[in-house]
Amino acid sequence: MSVNTLRASRDKAVVVFTQFTRLYKQYPSALYCFFEGEDGKYYGIRIKNIIRPEKDVHLSCKGKEGVLGIHRMLSARKYYANVRAAYFIDRDFDKSISELGLNKIYETPCYSIENFYTSVQCFSEVLRTEFKLIESDENFEKCVSLYVRLQEEFHNAVELLNTWIACQRDKSSELNISDISVSRFVNIELGKITVKYVIDDLYCIFPGTIAISQEELDARLTDLRSSTRQKSFRGKFEIEFMLTFLQKLMLEANQGNSPYFTRKVKVVLSLSKRNIISDLSQYADTPDCLYSYLESFR
């Protein structure tokens, strides 16, 4: 995380803390939920369904450092010892916070919440509800097989990219990837995935980054492969693949008469980068560890 990003997150934490103190005077028994960015779009419906709080207040803390900053501020003040506070952060390429003993904070078991949207299970739910396909349907089976094959190709294509970024993060490199689209590195078509970069390109696209040895890359890749790549790879790249795949698949479904559908299948789902987290939230995975964390507030 860059110095500027870190500073912005800390500044945001101070702003959110001020908001919280005002709200707490009004609603001392409410459940206060602190999120990174817009992660409340994923967690919100799960908080409502699992905890069913009488009153819950959602506060966005910009980044992970903002959430951790709020946690530190509240933990350090005895006045807030009894506040009902839930904290949610993404694992990213960082070491797990469980090693720091911060057990009052929920950390995703994968890179980020976006990875909850890209499993075969989530994709299958989208097919059932939005494409109105049943599992015994030939078209359902064809779509799932295509998704599994193409996601595997995609992971092969972005493996170097993810590993290189993880190594840069390990070295606290000044690397800003927040606005980088994965389409800059790979071309996603239903027929195949095409790689558009080599490692030298990464140093050109991100000037000022640190040189990474092959040994370091190999070691980090082994670490990332210790989990499934769908879980350990950068979530924003994963969900961009899912979005592009779904948009192209919907086009084929609505046209029918394609190698992917034996008949016309009307799909009216409208997806974009901006709304995919909200619109597909009901289909996304809810891991057991999240159920356990949320039930502790009931």
Backbone as numpy.savetxt, mean C-alpha at the origin, in Angstrom:
# Nx Ny Nz CAx CAy CAz Cx Cy Cz
14.39 8.24 3.95 13.54 9.43 3.95 14.42 10.67 3.95
14.18 11.62 3.03 15.01 12.80 2.92 14.81 13.71 4.13
15.79 14.61 4.35 15.72 15.53 5.47 14.48 16.41 5.37
14.19 16.89 4.15 13.01 17.75 3.95 11.71 17.02 4.24
11.63 15.77 3.79 10.43 14.96 4.04 10.25 14.71 5.53
11.38 14.42 6.19 11.36 14.18 7.64 10.88 15.41 8.39
11.40 16.57 7.99 11.01 17.83 8.63 9.53 18.12 8.41
9.06 17.87 7.17 7.65 18.11 6.85 6.75 17.21 7.68
7.17 15.94 7.86 6.39 14.99 8.65 6.31 15.43 10.11
7.45 15.92 10.64 7.46 16.38 12.03 6.60 17.62 12.21
6.68 18.53 11.25 5.84 19.73 11.30 4.37 19.35 11.28
4.05 18.37 10.43 2.67 17.89 10.32 2.21 17.27 11.65
3.12 16.53 12.30 2.79 15.90 13.58 2.41 16.96 14.61
3.11 18.08 14.62 2.81 19.17 15.56 1.43 19.76 15.26
1.13 19.94 13.98 -0.18 20.47 13.56 -1.29 19.51 13.99
-1.10 18.20 13.73 -2.09 17.19 14.08 -2.27 17.10 15.60
-1.17 17.23 16.34 -1.25 17.19 17.80 -2.13 18.35 18.31
-1.97 19.51 17.71 -2.79 20.68 18.09 -4.27 20.40 17.80
-4.54 19.80 16.62 -5.93 19.44 16.27 -6.48 18.45 17.30
-5.65 17.44 17.62 -6.08 16.41 18.56 -6.44 17.01 19.92
-5.59 17.90 20.46 -5.82 18.46 21.80 -7.16 19.19 21.87
-7.50 19.89 20.78 -8.80 20.60 20.74 -9.97 19.60 20.72
-9.82 18.57 19.90 -10.89 17.57 19.78 -11.05 16.76 21.06
-9.93 16.46 21.72 -9.96 15.63 22.92 -10.76 16.31 24.05
-10.68 17.62 24.11 -11.47 18.37 25.11 -12.96 18.15 24.89
-13.36 18.04 23.61 -14.78 17.83 23.26 -15.19 16.37 23.39
-14.30 15.48 22.95 -14.65 14.04 22.87 -13.57 13.19 23.57
-13.52 13.22 24.89 -12.46 12.47 25.59 -12.56 10.96 25.46
-13.76 10.43 25.17 -13.91 8.97 25.09 -13.88 8.44 23.66
-13.66 9.32 22.67 -13.63 8.90 21.26 -12.40 8.05 20.98
-12.48 7.30 19.88 -11.33 6.55 19.41 -10.60 7.44 18.39
-9.35 7.76 18.67 -8.56 8.63 17.79 -7.65 7.76 16.93
-7.81 7.89 15.61 -7.06 7.05 14.66 -6.10 7.93 13.87
-4.82 7.58 13.91 -3.79 8.37 13.24 -3.22 7.58 12.06
-3.30 8.17 10.86 -2.92 7.48 9.63 -1.81 8.20 8.88
-1.13 7.44 8.04 -0.24 8.04 7.04 -1.13 8.52 5.89
-0.92 9.73 5.43 -1.60 10.22 4.23 -3.08 9.90 4.18
-3.49 9.22 3.10 -4.91 8.91 2.89 -5.24 7.45 3.21
-4.44 6.83 4.08 -4.64 5.41 4.41 -5.98 5.15 5.09
-6.61 6.21 5.62 -7.93 6.07 6.23 -8.96 5.54 5.25
-8.70 5.70 3.95 -9.63 5.19 2.92 -9.69 3.67 2.96
-8.59 3.05 3.39 -8.59 1.59 3.56 -9.07 1.21 4.95
-8.53 1.86 5.98 -8.81 1.45 7.35 -10.21 1.85 7.83
-10.74 2.96 7.32 -12.00 3.51 7.83 -13.14 2.51 7.93
-13.42 1.81 6.84 -14.54 0.85 6.80 -14.28 -0.32 7.74
-13.01 -0.68 7.92 -12.67 -1.80 8.80 -12.80 -1.41 10.27
-12.45 -0.17 10.58 -12.64 0.34 11.94 -14.13 0.34 12.29
-14.95 0.82 11.37 -16.41 0.89 11.58 -17.00 -0.52 11.77
-16.58 -1.46 10.92 -17.17 -2.81 10.94 -16.67 -3.68 12.09
-15.39 -3.53 12.47 -14.82 -4.41 13.49 -14.97 -3.84 14.90
-14.65 -2.56 15.07 -14.71 -1.96 16.41 -16.11 -1.41 16.72
-16.78 -0.87 15.68 -18.08 -0.20 15.85 -18.03 0.86 16.96
-17.09 1.82 16.87 -16.98 2.82 17.94 -18.15 3.79 17.93
-18.53 4.27 19.12 -19.59 5.28 19.19 -19.14 6.55 18.49
-17.87 6.89 18.68 -17.30 8.09 18.05 -15.86 7.81 17.69
-15.51 7.98 16.40 -14.11 7.83 16.01 -13.68 9.06 15.23
-12.46 9.49 15.49 -11.90 10.67 14.84 -10.67 10.23 14.05
-10.65 10.57 12.75 -9.55 10.17 11.88 -8.66 11.37 11.59
-7.35 11.21 11.84 -6.41 12.30 11.62 -5.26 11.84 10.74
-5.03 12.56 9.65 -3.94 12.23 8.72 -2.66 12.93 9.15
-1.58 12.16 9.26 -0.31 12.69 9.79 0.77 12.81 8.71
0.41 12.90 7.47 1.32 12.98 6.34 2.02 11.64 6.14
3.21 11.45 6.73 3.95 10.21 6.53 4.10 9.39 7.79
4.89 8.33 7.69 5.12 7.44 8.82 5.71 8.19 10.01
6.68 9.08 9.73 7.33 9.83 10.80 6.33 10.70 11.55
5.31 11.16 10.82 4.26 11.96 11.46 3.45 11.15 12.46
3.10 9.92 12.08 2.35 9.02 12.98 3.21 8.67 14.20
4.47 8.33 13.95 5.37 7.99 15.06 5.59 9.20 15.97
5.61 10.40 15.36 5.78 11.62 16.14 4.61 11.86 17.07
3.39 11.64 16.57 2.18 11.79 17.40 2.20 10.77 18.55
2.60 9.55 18.23 2.69 8.50 19.25 3.65 8.91 20.37
4.80 9.47 19.97 5.78 9.93 20.97 5.21 11.06 21.83
4.53 12.01 21.18 3.96 13.16 21.90 2.91 12.73 22.92
2.02 11.83 22.52 0.96 11.39 23.43 1.52 10.50 24.54
2.48 9.64 24.19 3.06 8.72 25.18 3.84 9.48 26.26
4.36 10.64 25.89 5.20 11.41 26.83 4.38 12.27 27.79
3.07 12.33 27.60 2.23 13.21 28.43 1.25 12.40 29.27
1.42 12.43 30.58 0.55 11.66 31.48 -0.91 12.05 31.33
-1.18 13.29 30.96 -2.55 13.77 30.82 -3.33 12.92 29.81
-2.60 12.37 28.82 -3.25 11.58 27.76 -3.06 10.07 27.96
-2.76 9.67 29.18 -2.49 8.25 29.46 -3.69 7.36 29.13
-4.92 7.90 29.26 -6.12 7.08 29.04 -6.78 7.30 27.68
-6.13 8.05 26.82 -6.73 8.30 25.50 -6.80 7.00 24.70
-7.91 6.82 23.99 -8.04 5.66 23.10 -7.45 6.06 21.75
-6.22 5.63 21.49 -5.53 6.04 20.27 -5.04 4.82 19.49
-5.34 4.82 18.20 -4.89 3.76 17.30 -3.97 4.39 16.25
-2.85 3.74 16.01 -1.86 4.28 15.08 -1.62 3.27 13.96
-1.54 3.75 12.73 -1.40 2.85 11.58 -0.27 3.33 10.68
0.70 2.44 10.43 1.80 2.80 9.54 2.09 1.67 8.55
2.76 2.03 7.45 3.21 1.05 6.46 4.60 0.53 6.84
4.85 -0.71 6.51 6.16 -1.32 6.79 7.25 -0.70 5.90
6.91 -0.45 4.61 7.88 0.05 3.63 9.07 -0.90 3.53
10.25 -0.39 3.19 11.45 -1.22 3.14 12.23 -1.14 4.46
11.57 -0.63 5.51 12.24 -0.43 6.79 12.24 -1.70 7.63
13.04 -1.68 8.69 12.98 -2.76 9.68 11.66 -2.64 10.43
11.13 -3.77 10.86 9.84 -3.75 11.56 9.95 -2.99 12.87
8.91 -2.21 13.18 8.92 -1.45 14.44 8.72 -2.37 15.64
8.34 -3.63 15.39 8.19 -4.58 16.51 9.54 -4.76 17.22
10.63 -4.57 16.46 11.96 -4.68 17.04 12.23 -3.53 18.01
11.46 -2.45 17.87 11.62 -1.29 18.76 10.67 -1.37 19.95
9.85 -2.43 19.98 8.91 -2.60 21.09 7.71 -1.69 21.04
7.40 -1.16 19.86 6.24 -0.25 19.73 4.99 -1.06 19.39
4.49 -1.80 20.39 3.38 -2.72 20.12 2.01 -2.05 20.09
1.95 -0.75 20.38 0.66 -0.06 20.32 0.38 0.54 18.94
1.29 0.28 18.02 1.16 0.80 16.66 0.93 -0.37 15.71
-0.03 -0.21 14.79 -0.25 -1.26 13.78 0.64 -0.98 12.58
1.42 -2.00 12.21 2.28 -1.91 11.03 1.87 -2.99 10.04
1.73 -2.62 8.79 1.31 -3.60 7.78 2.31 -4.75 7.70
1.84 -5.99 7.51 2.75 -7.13 7.38 3.38 -7.20 5.99
2.97 -6.28 5.11 3.51 -6.18 3.75 4.08 -4.77 3.59
4.47 -4.39 2.39 5.10 -3.07 2.20 4.16 -1.94 2.63
2.91 -1.97 2.16 1.96 -0.89 2.49 0.54 -1.38 2.29
-0.44 -0.52 2.57 -1.84 -0.93 2.40 -2.15 -1.27 0.95
-1.43 -0.66 -0.01 -1.70 -0.93 -1.43 -1.54 -2.41 -1.76
-0.62 -3.09 -1.04 -0.40 -4.51 -1.31 -1.62 -5.36 -0.94
-2.48 -4.85 -0.05 -3.71 -5.57 0.31 -4.68 -5.65 -0.88
-4.45 -4.80 -1.87 -5.35 -4.72 -3.03 -4.90 -5.58 -4.20
-3.71 -6.12 -4.13 -3.14 -6.75 -5.33 -3.01 -8.27 -5.25
-3.58 -8.86 -4.21 -3.55 -10.32 -4.09 -4.52 -10.95 -5.09
-4.32 -12.23 -5.36 -5.24 -12.96 -6.25 -6.63 -12.99 -5.62
-6.68 -13.08 -4.29 -7.96 -13.10 -3.58 -8.75 -11.81 -3.82
-8.07 -10.66 -3.71 -8.74 -9.38 -3.95 -9.19 -9.28 -5.41
-8.31 -9.64 -6.34 -8.66 -9.60 -7.76 -9.88 -10.48 -8.05
-9.92 -11.66 -7.43 -11.05 -12.58 -7.62 -12.36 -11.96 -7.13
-12.29 -11.21 -6.00 -13.48 -10.53 -5.49 -13.98 -9.48 -6.48
-13.06 -8.78 -7.12 -13.43 -7.79 -8.13 -14.12 -8.47 -9.31
-13.60 -9.62 -9.72 -14.21 -10.37 -10.83 -15.63 -10.81 -10.48
-15.82 -11.29 -9.25 -17.14 -11.78 -8.83 -18.17 -10.64 -8.82
-17.78 -9.51 -8.25 -18.75 -8.43 -8.02 -18.87 -7.47 -9.19
-17.76 -7.00 -9.72 -17.79 -5.98 -10.77 -17.93 -6.57 -12.18
-17.35 -7.76 -12.39 -17.47 -8.42 -13.70 -18.63 -9.42 -13.69
-19.20 -9.64 -12.50 -20.32 -10.58 -12.32 -20.01 -11.96 -12.89
-18.80 -12.43 -12.59 -18.37 -13.76 -13.03 -18.35 -14.72 -11.85
-18.83 -15.94 -12.05 -18.77 -16.96 -11.00 -17.55 -17.85 -11.25
-17.08 -18.49 -10.18 -15.81 -19.22 -10.26 -15.82 -20.36 -11.27
-16.99 -20.93 -11.52 -17.06 -22.04 -12.48 -17.07 -21.54 -13.93
-17.18 -20.22 -14.11 -17.22 -19.62 -15.45 -15.83 -19.70 -16.09
-15.79 -20.12 -17.33 -14.53 -20.22 -18.08 -13.79 -18.87 -18.10
-14.57 -17.79 -18.20 -13.97 -16.45 -18.26 -13.30 -16.06 -16.94
-13.90 -16.50 -15.83 -13.30 -16.25 -14.50 -11.93 -16.91 -14.42
-11.89 -18.18 -14.81 -10.63 -18.94 -14.75 -9.57 -18.34 -15.65
-10.00 -17.89 -16.85 -9.05 -17.28 -17.80 -8.47 -16.00 -17.24
-9.33 -15.19 -16.61 -8.88 -13.90 -16.05 -7.91 -14.10 -14.89
-8.22 -15.04 -14.00 -7.34 -15.30 -12.86 -5.99 -15.83 -13.35
-6.01 -16.75 -14.29 -4.75 -17.30 -14.84 -3.91 -16.20 -15.48
-4.59 -15.31 -16.21 -3.89 -14.21 -16.87 -3.27 -13.27 -15.83
-4.03 -12.97 -14.76 -3.54 -12.08 -13.71 -2.31 -12.67 -13.02
-2.39 -13.95 -12.69 -1.28 -14.64 -12.01 -0.03 -14.63 -12.89
-0.21 -14.95 -14.18 0.94 -15.00 -15.10 1.56 -13.62 -15.30
0.71 -12.61 -15.51 1.22 -11.27 -15.78 1.83 -10.62 -14.54
1.24 -10.91 -13.37 1.81 -10.37 -12.13 3.21 -10.95 -11.89
3.39 -12.23 -12.21 4.70 -12.88 -12.09 5.70 -12.21 -13.04
5.27 -11.95 -14.28 6.13 -11.26 -15.25 6.47 -9.86 -14.76
5.48 -9.19 -14.18 5.68 -7.84 -13.66 6.71 -7.85 -12.54
6.60 -8.82 -11.64 7.55 -8.92 -10.53 8.97 -9.19 -11.03
9.09 -10.00 -12.06 10.42 -10.23 -12.66 10.98 -8.93 -13.22
10.08 -8.12 -13.80 10.50 -6.86 -14.44 10.91 -5.79 -13.44
10.25 -5.74 -12.29 10.53 -4.67 -11.32 11.38 -5.15 -10.13
11.86 -6.37 -10.21 12.66 -6.92 -9.10 13.92 -6.09 -8.86
14.63 -5.76 -9.91 15.84 -4.95 -9.80 15.49 -3.56 -9.26
14.43 -2.97 -9.77 14.00 -1.63 -9.34 13.71 -1.61 -7.84
12.91 -2.56 -7.37 12.57 -2.63 -5.95 13.80 -2.87 -5.08
14.67 -3.76 -5.53 15.86 -4.10 -4.75 16.79 -2.90 -4.65
16.96 -2.20 -5.76 17.82 -1.01 -5.79 17.27 0.08 -4.87
15.95 0.31 -4.91 15.32 1.32 -4.04 15.49 0.92 -2.57
15.29 -0.37 -2.28 15.45 -0.86 -0.89 16.87 -0.61 -0.39
17.86 -0.85 -1.24 19.27 -0.61 -0.86 19.52 0.87 -0.61
18.93 1.72 -1.45 19.07 3.17 -1.26 18.45 3.59 0.07
17.30 3.01 0.39 16.63 3.30 1.67 17.50 2.86 2.85
18.12 1.68 2.71 18.99 1.16 3.78 20.14 2.12 4.08
20.59 2.83 3.04 21.72 3.75 3.19 21.27 5.19 3.44
19.94 5.38 3.68 19.37 6.71 3.92 19.72 7.68 2.80
19.66 7.17 1.58 19.97 7.99 0.39 18.89 9.06 0.19
19.28 10.18 -0.41 18.32 11.25 -0.75 17.57 10.81 -2.01
16.61 9.94 -1.85 15.89 9.37 -3.00 14.41 9.70 -2.88
13.89 10.44 -3.84 12.47 10.81 -3.82 11.74 10.07 -4.94
10.92 9.09 -4.55 10.19 8.30 -5.56 8.68 8.53 -5.47
8.26 9.51 -4.67 6.83 9.69 -4.40 6.00 9.91 -5.67
6.56 10.60 -6.65 5.79 10.90 -7.88 6.22 10.05 -9.07
7.01 9.03 -8.84 7.51 8.19 -9.94 6.50 7.11 -10.29
6.14 7.05 -11.58 5.21 6.02 -12.05 6.00 4.79 -12.51
5.46 3.62 -12.23 6.15 2.39 -12.63 6.17 2.24 -14.15
5.27 2.96 -14.84 5.23 2.91 -16.32 6.50 3.48 -16.94
7.28 4.20 -16.14 8.57 4.71 -16.63 9.57 3.57 -16.81
9.33 2.47 -16.12 10.30 1.36 -16.10 9.80 0.11 -16.83
8.49 -0.05 -16.89 7.92 -1.23 -17.57 6.70 -0.83 -18.39
6.47 -1.58 -19.44 5.27 -1.40 -20.26 4.32 -2.56 -19.95
3.09 -2.24 -19.54 2.13 -3.27 -19.11 1.07 -3.46 -20.18
1.07 -4.60 -20.82 0.04 -4.99 -21.78 -0.49 -6.36 -21.36
-1.71 -6.68 -21.77 -2.27 -7.98 -21.41 -1.50 -9.13 -22.06
-0.83 -8.84 -23.16 -0.03 -9.87 -23.83 1.24 -10.18 -23.10
1.92 -9.11 -22.66 3.20 -9.31 -21.96 3.66 -8.02 -21.28
4.63 -8.19 -20.39 5.28 -7.07 -19.70 6.64 -6.84 -20.36
6.94 -5.59 -20.67 8.23 -5.26 -21.29 9.04 -4.37 -20.38
10.29 -4.76 -20.13 11.20 -3.97 -19.29 11.80 -2.83 -20.11
11.85 -1.63 -19.51 12.35 -0.45 -20.23 13.56 0.19 -19.55
14.24 -0.53 -18.65 15.36 0.09 -17.92 16.45 -0.94 -17.62
17.65 -0.42 -17.38 18.74 -1.22 -16.80 19.24 -0.42 -15.59
20.10 -1.01 -14.79 20.49 -0.36 -13.52 21.14 1.01 -13.73
21.90 1.18 -14.82 22.54 2.48 -15.07 21.50 3.59 -15.24
20.33 3.23 -15.79 19.25 4.22 -15.96 18.79 4.78 -14.62
18.81 3.94 -13.58 18.32 4.36 -12.26 19.19 5.48 -11.69
20.51 5.38 -11.92 21.42 6.43 -11.43 21.23 7.73 -12.22
20.79 7.62 -13.47 20.51 8.82 -14.29 19.18 9.46 -13.88
18.17 8.61 -13.65 16.83 9.11 -13.27 16.86 9.72 -11.87
17.68 9.12 -10.99 17.79 9.60 -9.61 19.23 10.04 -9.32
19.63 11.23 -9.82 21.01 11.68 -9.61 21.30 11.91 -8.12
22.55 11.70 -7.76 22.94 11.93 -6.36 22.71 10.75 -5.46
22.24 9.64 -6.02 22.03 8.44 -5.19 23.37 7.72 -4.98
23.36 6.75 -4.07 24.58 6.06 -3.64 24.83 4.82 -4.50
26.08 4.59 -4.84 26.43 3.40 -5.63 26.19 2.13 -4.80
25.52 1.16 -5.41 25.19 -0.10 -4.74 25.96 -1.24 -5.42
26.63 -2.06 -4.63 27.38 -3.18 -5.21 26.45 -4.34 -5.54
26.92 -5.24 -6.41 26.14 -6.42 -6.78 25.88 -7.30 -5.56
26.86 -7.37 -4.67 26.72 -8.18 -3.45 25.58 -7.64 -2.57
25.52 -6.30 -2.47 24.45 -5.68 -1.67 23.08 -5.92 -2.30
23.03 -5.82 -3.62 21.77 -6.08 -4.33 21.32 -7.51 -4.13
22.26 -8.45 -4.26 21.92 -9.88 -4.11 21.40 -10.18 -2.70
22.06 -9.60 -1.69 21.66 -9.84 -0.30 20.26 -9.28 -0.03
20.01 -8.07 -0.55 18.69 -7.43 -0.32 17.60 -8.17 -1.08
17.92 -8.67 -2.26 16.93 -9.42 -3.04 16.54 -10.70 -2.32
17.50 -11.38 -1.72 17.21 -12.58 -0.93 16.24 -12.25 0.20
16.47 -11.11 0.83 15.61 -10.63 1.92 14.19 -10.37 1.40
14.07 -9.69 0.26 12.75 -9.38 -0.30 12.01 -10.64 -0.75
12.77 -11.62 -1.21 12.16 -12.88 -1.66 11.75 -13.78 -0.50
12.16 -13.43 0.72 11.80 -14.27 1.88 10.29 -14.22 2.14
9.65 -13.15 1.65 8.18 -13.07 1.63 7.79 -13.17 0.16
6.49 -13.25 -0.14 6.10 -13.23 -1.54 6.35 -11.83 -2.09
6.74 -11.74 -3.35 7.08 -10.44 -3.93 5.86 -9.52 -3.96
4.68 -10.10 -4.09 3.45 -9.29 -4.08 3.29 -8.54 -2.75
3.87 -9.08 -1.70 3.79 -8.42 -0.38 4.99 -7.53 -0.09
6.18 -7.95 -0.52 7.39 -7.22 -0.13 7.77 -6.08 -1.06
7.24 -6.09 -2.30 7.58 -5.03 -3.25 6.75 -3.76 -3.00
7.26 -2.64 -3.46 6.65 -1.33 -3.21 5.17 -1.31 -3.64
4.30 -0.98 -2.67 2.86 -1.06 -2.88 2.32 -0.17 -4.00
2.87 1.04 -4.14 2.37 1.95 -5.17 2.65 1.41 -6.58
3.78 0.70 -6.75 4.05 0.05 -8.03 3.09 -1.12 -8.24
2.85 -1.88 -7.17 1.97 -3.04 -7.25 0.55 -2.64 -7.65
0.03 -1.57 -7.02 -1.35 -1.18 -7.29 -1.47 -0.49 -8.66
-0.37 0.12 -9.11 -0.39 0.71 -10.46 -0.47 -0.39 -11.51
0.22 -1.50 -11.26 0.09 -2.66 -12.15 -1.35 -3.15 -12.15
-1.93 -3.31 -10.96 -3.31 -3.78 -10.82 -4.28 -2.86 -11.56
-4.10 -1.55 -11.39 -4.97 -0.55 -12.03 -4.88 -0.66 -13.56
-3.67 -0.68 -14.07 -3.47 -0.77 -15.53 -4.05 -2.06 -16.07
-3.81 -3.15 -15.36 -4.33 -4.46 -15.77 -5.87 -4.44 -15.81
-6.49 -3.92 -14.75 -7.96 -3.88 -14.69 -8.56 -2.99 -15.78
-7.93 -1.85 -16.03 -8.45 -0.95 -17.07 -8.42 -1.62 -18.44
-7.35 -2.31 -18.73 -7.23 -3.01 -20.02 -8.17 -4.21 -20.09
-8.33 -4.91 -18.96 -9.23 -6.07 -18.92 -10.69 -5.65 -19.08
-11.06 -4.53 -18.45 -12.44 -4.02 -18.58 -12.76 -3.66 -20.02
-11.78 -3.09 -20.70 -11.96 -2.72 -22.11 -12.23 -3.97 -22.95
-11.46 -5.01 -22.71 -11.66 -6.29 -23.43 -13.01 -6.90 -23.09
-13.40 -6.83 -21.80 -14.67 -7.42 -21.36 -15.85 -6.73 -22.03
-15.82 -5.40 -22.06 -16.93 -4.64 -22.64 -17.02 -4.80 -24.16
-15.88 -5.06 -24.79 -15.89 -5.29 -26.24 -16.27 -6.72 -26.58
-15.89 -7.65 -25.67 -16.14 -9.07 -25.93 -15.33 -9.54 -27.13
-15.56 -10.76 -27.56 -14.93 -11.25 -28.78 -13.41 -11.07 -28.77
-12.78 -11.32 -27.62 -11.34 -11.15 -27.50 -10.73 -12.47 -27.02
-9.40 -12.58 -27.01 -8.80 -13.84 -26.52 -9.03 -14.06 -25.03
-9.53 -13.03 -24.32 -9.68 -13.13 -22.87 -11.11 -13.41 -22.42
-12.08 -13.20 -23.30 -13.49 -13.41 -22.94 -14.22 -14.13 -24.08
-15.04 -15.10 -23.71 -15.79 -15.85 -24.73 -17.08 -15.13 -25.12
-17.41 -14.08 -24.34 -18.62 -13.30 -24.62 -18.42 -11.89 -24.07
-19.36 -11.03 -24.41 -19.30 -9.65 -23.91 -19.69 -9.64 -22.43
-18.89 -8.98 -21.60 -19.16 -8.87 -20.17 -19.19 -7.38 -19.83
-20.35 -6.87 -19.45 -20.48 -5.43 -19.19 -19.91 -5.09 -17.81
-18.91 -4.20 -17.80 -18.30 -3.74 -16.54 -18.38 -2.21 -16.53
-18.97 -1.64 -15.48 -19.15 -0.19 -15.42 -18.24 0.47 -14.38
-17.31 -0.28 -13.84 -16.38 0.23 -12.83 -15.49 1.31 -13.45
-15.41 2.46 -12.79 -14.55 3.55 -13.27 -13.41 3.73 -12.28
-12.20 3.41 -12.71 -11.06 3.45 -11.80 -10.02 4.46 -12.24
-9.36 5.08 -11.27 -8.24 5.97 -11.55 -7.25 5.84 -10.40
-6.05 6.39 -10.58 -5.04 6.37 -9.51 -5.60 7.02 -8.25
-6.39 8.06 -8.44 -6.88 8.84 -7.31 -7.93 8.07 -6.50
-8.77 7.27 -7.16 -9.90 6.68 -6.43 -9.80 5.18 -6.18
-8.76 4.53 -6.67 -8.73 3.06 -6.57 -8.73 2.56 -5.12
-8.05 3.27 -4.21 -8.00 2.86 -2.81 -9.40 2.89 -2.19
-10.18 3.92 -2.52 -11.55 4.03 -2.00 -12.48 3.03 -2.67
-12.43 2.98 -4.01 -13.42 2.20 -4.76 -13.26 0.69 -4.63
-12.06 0.23 -4.36 -11.85 -1.22 -4.22 -11.62 -1.64 -2.76
-11.84 -0.70 -1.84 -11.56 -0.98 -0.42 -12.30 -2.20 0.11
-13.54 -2.38 -0.31 -14.35 -3.50 0.20 -13.79 -4.86 -0.24
-13.00 -4.89 -1.31 -12.46 -6.15 -1.82 -11.06 -6.45 -1.29
-10.40 -5.45 -0.75 -9.01 -5.60 -0.31 -8.90 -6.58 0.86
-7.73 -7.19 0.99 -7.50 -8.15 2.08 -7.53 -7.45 3.44
-8.02 -8.17 4.44 -7.93 -7.72 5.84 -7.17 -8.80 6.60
-5.88 -8.60 6.86 -5.08 -9.66 7.51 -5.49 -9.89 8.96
-5.20 -11.07 9.45 -5.55 -11.44 10.83 -4.95 -10.47 11.85
-3.73 -10.01 11.58 -3.07 -9.12 12.54 -3.82 -7.79 12.67
-4.48 -7.36 11.60 -5.28 -6.13 11.67 -6.56 -6.37 12.47
-7.19 -7.52 12.24 -8.38 -7.89 13.04 -8.02 -7.86 14.54
-6.91 -8.49 14.89 -6.48 -8.57 16.29 -6.25 -7.18 16.87
-5.56 -6.35 16.10 -5.25 -4.99 16.57 -6.54 -4.20 16.80
-7.44 -4.25 15.84 -8.68 -3.47 15.95 -9.58 -4.01 17.08
-9.63 -5.32 17.24 -10.48 -5.90 18.29 -10.00 -5.55 19.69
-8.72 -5.19 19.80 -8.20 -4.78 21.11 -8.81 -3.45 21.58
-9.49 -2.74 20.66 -10.12 -1.45 21.02 -11.62 -1.59 21.28
-12.15 -2.78 21.15 -13.60 -2.95 21.33 -13.99 -2.81 22.79
